Amino acid sequence: MTTYIMLMNWTEQGAKNVRDSPKRLDAARKQLGEMGGSFKAFYLTMGEFDMVAVVEAPDDAVLARFALMLAANGNLKSRTLKAFPEFAYREIISSLG
């Protein structure tokens, strides 16, 4: 599984319906699970982003489809970062020679 960091902000629509946000999170968690992925962590944050999620998916295409499905609902905008775990980081750095 590949790990991704999702940085999210509510749209105007999402902010107006913020009380429904926990239900939307539950639906997103279920949807990603049906796609073979999972949420590893979720945070409400202060600062530039409203929410941060650490998720896993089988591949980039699955996560791209998931992010597009979330965006299509109109409640949030996201930025997705592909994350490499420490062991992969060490392998990448050591391969530099």
PyMOL CGO cylinders between C-alpha atoms (Angstrom):
from pymol import cmd
from pymol.cgo import CYLINDER

trace = [
    CYLINDER, 0.00, 0.00, 0.00, 1.11, 3.51, -0.74, 0.3, 1, 1, 1, 1, 1, 1,
    CYLINDER, 1.11, 3.51, -0.74, 0.74, 6.27, 1.86, 0.3, 1, 1, 1, 1, 1, 1,
    CYLINDER, 0.74, 6.27, 1.86, -0.63, 9.70, 1.01, 0.3, 1, 1, 1, 1, 1, 1,
    CYLINDER, -0.63, 9.70, 1.01, -1.09, 12.90, 2.98, 0.3, 1, 1, 1, 1, 1, 1,
    CYLINDER, -1.09, 12.90, 2.98, -4.26, 14.78, 2.07, 0.3, 1, 1, 1, 1, 1, 1,
    CYLINDER, -4.26, 14.78, 2.07, -4.42, 18.48, 2.95, 0.3, 1, 1, 1, 1, 1, 1,
    CYLINDER, -4.42, 18.48, 2.95, -8.00, 19.71, 2.80, 0.3, 1, 1, 1, 1, 1, 1,
    CYLINDER, -8.00, 19.71, 2.80, -10.00, 22.92, 3.03, 0.3, 1, 1, 1, 1, 1, 1,
    CYLINDER, -10.00, 22.92, 3.03, -13.73, 23.30, 3.15, 0.3, 1, 1, 1, 1, 1, 1,
    CYLINDER, -13.73, 23.30, 3.15, -15.32, 25.08, 0.22, 0.3, 1, 1, 1, 1, 1, 1,
    CYLINDER, -15.32, 25.08, 0.22, -17.98, 27.70, 0.95, 0.3, 1, 1, 1, 1, 1, 1,
    CYLINDER, -17.98, 27.70, 0.95, -20.58, 24.92, 0.59, 0.3, 1, 1, 1, 1, 1, 1,
    CYLINDER, -20.58, 24.92, 0.59, -18.66, 22.64, 2.95, 0.3, 1, 1, 1, 1, 1, 1,
    CYLINDER, -18.66, 22.64, 2.95, -18.32, 25.40, 5.56, 0.3, 1, 1, 1, 1, 1, 1,
    CYLINDER, -18.32, 25.40, 5.56, -22.04, 26.18, 5.39, 0.3, 1, 1, 1, 1, 1, 1,
    CYLINDER, -22.04, 26.18, 5.39, -22.77, 22.51, 6.06, 0.3, 1, 1, 1, 1, 1, 1,
    CYLINDER, -22.77, 22.51, 6.06, -19.93, 21.94, 8.53, 0.3, 1, 1, 1, 1, 1, 1,
    CYLINDER, -19.93, 21.94, 8.53, -22.24, 20.17, 10.99, 0.3, 1, 1, 1, 1, 1, 1,
    CYLINDER, -22.24, 20.17, 10.99, -22.59, 17.39, 8.42, 0.3, 1, 1, 1, 1, 1, 1,
    CYLINDER, -22.59, 17.39, 8.42, -18.81, 17.03, 8.09, 0.3, 1, 1, 1, 1, 1, 1,
    CYLINDER, -18.81, 17.03, 8.09, -18.49, 14.01, 10.45, 0.3, 1, 1, 1, 1, 1, 1,
    CYLINDER, -18.49, 14.01, 10.45, -21.07, 12.14, 8.35, 0.3, 1, 1, 1, 1, 1, 1,
    CYLINDER, -21.07, 12.14, 8.35, -19.16, 13.05, 5.19, 0.3, 1, 1, 1, 1, 1, 1,
    CYLINDER, -19.16, 13.05, 5.19, -15.94, 11.77, 6.79, 0.3, 1, 1, 1, 1, 1, 1,
    CYLINDER, -15.94, 11.77, 6.79, -17.63, 8.47, 7.65, 0.3, 1, 1, 1, 1, 1, 1,
    CYLINDER, -17.63, 8.47, 7.65, -18.89, 8.17, 4.06, 0.3, 1, 1, 1, 1, 1, 1,
    CYLINDER, -18.89, 8.17, 4.06, -15.42, 8.97, 2.68, 0.3, 1, 1, 1, 1, 1, 1,
    CYLINDER, -15.42, 8.97, 2.68, -13.83, 6.40, 4.99, 0.3, 1, 1, 1, 1, 1, 1,
    CYLINDER, -13.83, 6.40, 4.99, -16.30, 3.77, 3.74, 0.3, 1, 1, 1, 1, 1, 1,
    CYLINDER, -16.30, 3.77, 3.74, -15.79, 4.78, 0.12, 0.3, 1, 1, 1, 1, 1, 1,
    CYLINDER, -15.79, 4.78, 0.12, -12.00, 4.55, 0.33, 0.3, 1, 1, 1, 1, 1, 1,
    CYLINDER, -12.00, 4.55, 0.33, -12.33, 1.18, 2.06, 0.3, 1, 1, 1, 1, 1, 1,
    CYLINDER, -12.33, 1.18, 2.06, -14.45, -0.11, -0.82, 0.3, 1, 1, 1, 1, 1, 1,
    CYLINDER, -14.45, -0.11, -0.82, -11.69, 1.02, -3.17, 0.3, 1, 1, 1, 1, 1, 1,
    CYLINDER, -11.69, 1.02, -3.17, -9.12, -1.04, -1.25, 0.3, 1, 1, 1, 1, 1, 1,
    CYLINDER, -9.12, -1.04, -1.25, -7.67, 1.81, 0.82, 0.3, 1, 1, 1, 1, 1, 1,
    CYLINDER, -7.67, 1.81, 0.82, -7.99, 3.11, 4.36, 0.3, 1, 1, 1, 1, 1, 1,
    CYLINDER, -7.99, 3.11, 4.36, -7.68, 6.15, 6.58, 0.3, 1, 1, 1, 1, 1, 1,
    CYLINDER, -7.68, 6.15, 6.58, -4.73, 5.82, 8.97, 0.3, 1, 1, 1, 1, 1, 1,
    CYLINDER, -4.73, 5.82, 8.97, -5.27, 9.17, 10.72, 0.3, 1, 1, 1, 1, 1, 1,
    CYLINDER, -5.27, 9.17, 10.72, -7.51, 12.23, 10.44, 0.3, 1, 1, 1, 1, 1, 1,
    CYLINDER, -7.51, 12.23, 10.44, -7.00, 15.64, 12.04, 0.3, 1, 1, 1, 1, 1, 1,
    CYLINDER, -7.00, 15.64, 12.04, -8.95, 18.87, 12.27, 0.3, 1, 1, 1, 1, 1, 1,
    CYLINDER, -8.95, 18.87, 12.27, -6.23, 21.50, 11.97, 0.3, 1, 1, 1, 1, 1, 1,
    CYLINDER, -6.23, 21.50, 11.97, -5.69, 25.19, 12.52, 0.3, 1, 1, 1, 1, 1, 1,
    CYLINDER, -5.69, 25.19, 12.52, -3.74, 27.24, 10.02, 0.3, 1, 1, 1, 1, 1, 1,
    CYLINDER, -3.74, 27.24, 10.02, -3.56, 27.03, 6.26, 0.3, 1, 1, 1, 1, 1, 1,
    CYLINDER, -3.56, 27.03, 6.26, -5.57, 23.79, 6.06, 0.3, 1, 1, 1, 1, 1, 1,
    CYLINDER, -5.57, 23.79, 6.06, -8.82, 22.81, 7.78, 0.3, 1, 1, 1, 1, 1, 1,
    CYLINDER, -8.82, 22.81, 7.78, -8.15, 19.07, 7.85, 0.3, 1, 1, 1, 1, 1, 1,
    CYLINDER, -8.15, 19.07, 7.85, -5.29, 16.63, 7.27, 0.3, 1, 1, 1, 1, 1, 1,
    CYLINDER, -5.29, 16.63, 7.27, -5.68, 12.92, 6.59, 0.3, 1, 1, 1, 1, 1, 1,
    CYLINDER, -5.68, 12.92, 6.59, -3.11, 10.17, 6.30, 0.3, 1, 1, 1, 1, 1, 1,
    CYLINDER, -3.11, 10.17, 6.30, -4.50, 7.54, 3.97, 0.3, 1, 1, 1, 1, 1, 1,
    CYLINDER, -4.50, 7.54, 3.97, -3.33, 4.41, 2.20, 0.3, 1, 1, 1, 1, 1, 1,
    CYLINDER, -3.33, 4.41, 2.20, -4.38, 3.21, -1.24, 0.3, 1, 1, 1, 1, 1, 1,
    CYLINDER, -4.38, 3.21, -1.24, -3.27, 0.37, -3.52, 0.3, 1, 1, 1, 1, 1, 1,
    CYLINDER, -3.27, 0.37, -3.52, -1.89, 2.82, -6.12, 0.3, 1, 1, 1, 1, 1, 1,
    CYLINDER, -1.89, 2.82, -6.12, -1.90, 6.39, -7.39, 0.3, 1, 1, 1, 1, 1, 1,
    CYLINDER, -1.90, 6.39, -7.39, -4.88, 5.83, -9.69, 0.3, 1, 1, 1, 1, 1, 1,
    CYLINDER, -4.88, 5.83, -9.69, -7.10, 4.69, -6.81, 0.3, 1, 1, 1, 1, 1, 1,
    CYLINDER, -7.10, 4.69, -6.81, -6.16, 7.70, -4.72, 0.3, 1, 1, 1, 1, 1, 1,
    CYLINDER, -6.16, 7.70, -4.72, -6.65, 10.07, -7.66, 0.3, 1, 1, 1, 1, 1, 1,
    CYLINDER, -6.65, 10.07, -7.66, -10.12, 8.63, -8.25, 0.3, 1, 1, 1, 1, 1, 1,
    CYLINDER, -10.12, 8.63, -8.25, -10.93, 8.98, -4.54, 0.3, 1, 1, 1, 1, 1, 1,
    CYLINDER, -10.93, 8.98, -4.54, -9.76, 12.62, -4.44, 0.3, 1, 1, 1, 1, 1, 1,
    CYLINDER, -9.76, 12.62, -4.44, -11.81, 13.43, -7.54, 0.3, 1, 1, 1, 1, 1, 1,
    CYLINDER, -11.81, 13.43, -7.54, -14.89, 11.81, -6.03, 0.3, 1, 1, 1, 1, 1, 1,
    CYLINDER, -14.89, 11.81, -6.03, -14.47, 13.94, -2.90, 0.3, 1, 1, 1, 1, 1, 1,
    CYLINDER, -14.47, 13.94, -2.90, -14.04, 17.10, -4.97, 0.3, 1, 1, 1, 1, 1, 1,
    CYLINDER, -14.04, 17.10, -4.97, -17.12, 16.30, -7.05, 0.3, 1, 1, 1, 1, 1, 1,
    CYLINDER, -17.12, 16.30, -7.05, -19.25, 16.51, -3.91, 0.3, 1, 1, 1, 1, 1, 1,
    CYLINDER, -19.25, 16.51, -3.91, -18.36, 20.20, -3.69, 0.3, 1, 1, 1, 1, 1, 1,
    CYLINDER, -18.36, 20.20, -3.69, -17.60, 20.32, 0.04, 0.3, 1, 1, 1, 1, 1, 1,
    CYLINDER, -17.60, 20.32, 0.04, -13.81, 20.43, -0.01, 0.3, 1, 1, 1, 1, 1, 1,
    CYLINDER, -13.81, 20.43, -0.01, -10.69, 21.07, -2.01, 0.3, 1, 1, 1, 1, 1, 1,
    CYLINDER, -10.69, 21.07, -2.01, -7.65, 18.92, -1.40, 0.3, 1, 1, 1, 1, 1, 1,
    CYLINDER, -7.65, 18.92, -1.40, -3.97, 18.67, -2.11, 0.3, 1, 1, 1, 1, 1, 1,
    CYLINDER, -3.97, 18.67, -2.11, -2.46, 15.23, -2.07, 0.3, 1, 1, 1, 1, 1, 1,
    CYLINDER, -2.46, 15.23, -2.07, 1.13, 14.35, -1.27, 0.3, 1, 1, 1, 1, 1, 1,
    CYLINDER, 1.13, 14.35, -1.27, 2.63, 10.93, -1.91, 0.3, 1, 1, 1, 1, 1, 1,
    CYLINDER, 2.63, 10.93, -1.91, 4.52, 9.94, 1.23, 0.3, 1, 1, 1, 1, 1, 1,
    CYLINDER, 4.52, 9.94, 1.23, 7.53, 7.66, 1.50, 0.3, 1, 1, 1, 1, 1, 1,
    CYLINDER, 7.53, 7.66, 1.50, 8.04, 5.86, 4.83, 0.3, 1, 1, 1, 1, 1, 1,
    CYLINDER, 8.04, 5.86, 4.83, 11.38, 6.18, 6.61, 0.3, 1, 1, 1, 1, 1, 1,
    CYLINDER, 11.38, 6.18, 6.61, 12.80, 2.90, 5.26, 0.3, 1, 1, 1, 1, 1, 1,
    CYLINDER, 12.80, 2.90, 5.26, 12.07, 4.03, 1.68, 0.3, 1, 1, 1, 1, 1, 1,
    CYLINDER, 12.07, 4.03, 1.68, 13.56, 7.44, 2.40, 0.3, 1, 1, 1, 1, 1, 1,
    CYLINDER, 13.56, 7.44, 2.40, 16.75, 5.77, 3.64, 0.3, 1, 1, 1, 1, 1, 1,
    CYLINDER, 16.75, 5.77, 3.64, 16.91, 3.52, 0.55, 0.3, 1, 1, 1, 1, 1, 1,
    CYLINDER, 16.91, 3.52, 0.55, 16.42, 6.47, -1.79, 0.3, 1, 1, 1, 1, 1, 1,
    CYLINDER, 16.42, 6.47, -1.79, 19.11, 8.53, -0.07, 0.3, 1, 1, 1, 1, 1, 1,
    CYLINDER, 19.11, 8.53, -0.07, 21.58, 5.62, 0.07, 0.3, 1, 1, 1, 1, 1, 1,
    CYLINDER, 21.58, 5.62, 0.07, 21.06, 4.98, -3.65, 0.3, 1, 1, 1, 1, 1, 1,
    CYLINDER, 21.06, 4.98, -3.65, 22.54, 8.40, -4.40, 0.3, 1, 1, 1, 1, 1, 1,
    CYLINDER, 22.54, 8.40, -4.40, 26.01, 6.91, -3.93, 0.3, 1, 1, 1, 1, 1, 1,
]
cmd.load_cgo(trace, "trace")
